[in-house]
Amino acid sequence: MHEARRATRTSARPGATTGATELKATSGSPAVSGPLASASRALAFGFAAPAYAFLTAHDAWRASCRALGELVPGPRVLDLGVGPGASVLEVAVRDGRVHVGLDVSHRMLQRAAHRARARGLALPLVRADAMVLPFRDGALDGVTAHSVIYLLPDPAAALAEVSRVLRPGGRVALLEPRASRPSLRGAWSGGPRYLASMLLWRAMSRLHSRFDERSLVALVEAAGLVRARAWPVLAGFGVVTVAERAA
Ligand SMILES: C[S@@+](CC[C@H](N)C(=O)[O-])C[C@H]1O[C@@H](n2cnc3c(N)ncnc32)[C@H](O)[C@@H]1O
């Protein structure tokens, strides 16, 4: 993995191998799609980052993180919108791949760094915007994004970037909120925290966007990715798609 051509907003080098990276705040902010959407992102992933980490600390969320990570090849895997590290750390403890976490939120990256250190894991972290990825063309084998694309003002731009940074044959796996009616009973069977996190996710996605299997496949295919397929997960609250860059 190489340092970015356009790493204007990174504060840690991808590919560093020295454990969880200390991160400094950097200039620049992501594009926003409206004041309400922007405020909700700032609240949920800035000040409320600890609440977010608490709510997503349940088995169903963790299992979905693991399953997503297992859909992409290594050794160089980027987790877009790494947040507090739930998705990437769930996978990184189990394999020998090199994972890099990327997020636009300083608070989220601090939490991910803290959690990685606590587990004794090397987790290079990068502060950057998902719509301007600081990696060279074809630098990565796999990209995961667990509930991230729906938050972006320009999902197509992010997917175009994902396509660019994947090597031929590399794969992306996304998990996003699903538009169709979910199963409340299914979420409740996983306990109150599971249900609460799903309801919050649904409220959040109402402010941003939701996908069904067809629209998520269409989004990745519009970015030039091939062999896309999608299926519902998390009691129908979520939808996963996997696709690859043509060899
Ligand atoms: C719902 S959280 C998902 C966190 C993590 N994937 C998980 O499973 O716990 C979404 C994350 O996307 C990040 N995010 C939002 N907009 C972003 C952008 N434009 N570029 C990079 N990250 C962004 C937020 O800061 C937040 O940490």
The ligand as an SDF file (V2000), in Angstrom:
LIG
                    3D

 27 29  0  0  0  0  0  0  0  0999 V2000
  -22.5940    4.3380   11.0710 C   0  0  0  0  0  0  0  0  0  0  0  0
  -20.9140    4.6930   11.3300 S   0  0  0  0  0  0  0  0  0  0  0  0
  -20.1850    3.1240   10.9060 C   0  0  0  0  0  0  0  0  0  0  0  0
  -18.9820    2.8120   11.7210 C   0  0  0  0  0  0  0  0  0  0  0  0
  -18.3760    1.4280   11.5440 C   0  0  0  0  0  0  0  0  0  0  0  0
  -18.2850    1.0210   10.1520 N   0  0  0  0  0  0  0  0  0  0  0  0
  -19.1350    0.4030   12.3430 C   0  0  0  0  0  0  0  0  0  0  0  0
  -19.6090   -0.5740   11.7840 O   0  0  0  0  0  0  0  0  0  0  0  0
  -19.2490    0.5650   13.5520 O   0  0  0  0  0  0  0  0  0  0  0  0
  -20.5360    5.6920    9.9390 C   0  0  0  0  0  0  0  0  0  0  0  0
  -19.1410    6.2760    9.9680 C   0  0  0  0  0  0  0  0  0  0  0  0
  -18.9110    6.9370    8.7110 O   0  0  0  0  0  0  0  0  0  0  0  0
  -18.1660    8.0990    8.9640 C   0  0  0  0  0  0  0  0  0  0  0  0
  -18.3420    9.0350    7.8560 N   0  0  0  0  0  0  0  0  0  0  0  0
  -19.4260    9.8000    7.5730 C   0  0  0  0  0  0  0  0  0  0  0  0
  -19.1890   10.5470    6.4830 N   0  0  0  0  0  0  0  0  0  0  0  0
  -17.9270   10.2400    6.0610 C   0  0  0  0  0  0  0  0  0  0  0  0
  -17.1070   10.6840    4.9730 C   0  0  0  0  0  0  0  0  0  0  0  0
  -17.5350   11.6030    4.1040 N   0  0  0  0  0  0  0  0  0  0  0  0
  -15.8790   10.1570    4.8450 N   0  0  0  0  0  0  0  0  0  0  0  0
  -15.4210    9.2300    5.7320 C   0  0  0  0  0  0  0  0  0  0  0  0
  -16.1550    8.7820    6.7810 N   0  0  0  0  0  0  0  0  0  0  0  0
  -17.3880    9.2780    6.9380 C   0  0  0  0  0  0  0  0  0  0  0  0
  -18.7100    8.6170   10.2840 C   0  0  0  0  0  0  0  0  0  0  0  0
  -17.8060    9.4950   10.9100 O   0  0  0  0  0  0  0  0  0  0  0  0
  -18.9290    7.3150   11.0590 C   0  0  0  0  0  0  0  0  0  0  0  0
  -17.8220    6.9720   11.8330 O   0  0  0  0  0  0  0  0  0  0  0  0
  1  2  1  0
  2  3  1  0
  2 10  1  0
  3  4  1  0
  4  5  1  0
  5  6  1  0
  5  7  1  0
  7  8  2  0
  7  9  1  0
 10 11  1  0
 11 12  1  0
 11 26  1  0
 12 13  1  0
 13 14  1  0
 13 24  1  0
 14 15  1  0
 14 23  1  0
 15 16  2  0
 16 17  1  0
 17 18  1  0
 17 23  2  0
 18 19  1  0
 18 20  2  0
 20 21  1  0
 21 22  2  0
 22 23  1  0
 24 25  1  0
 24 26  1  0
 26 27  1  0
M  CHG  2   2   1   9  -1
M  END
$$$$
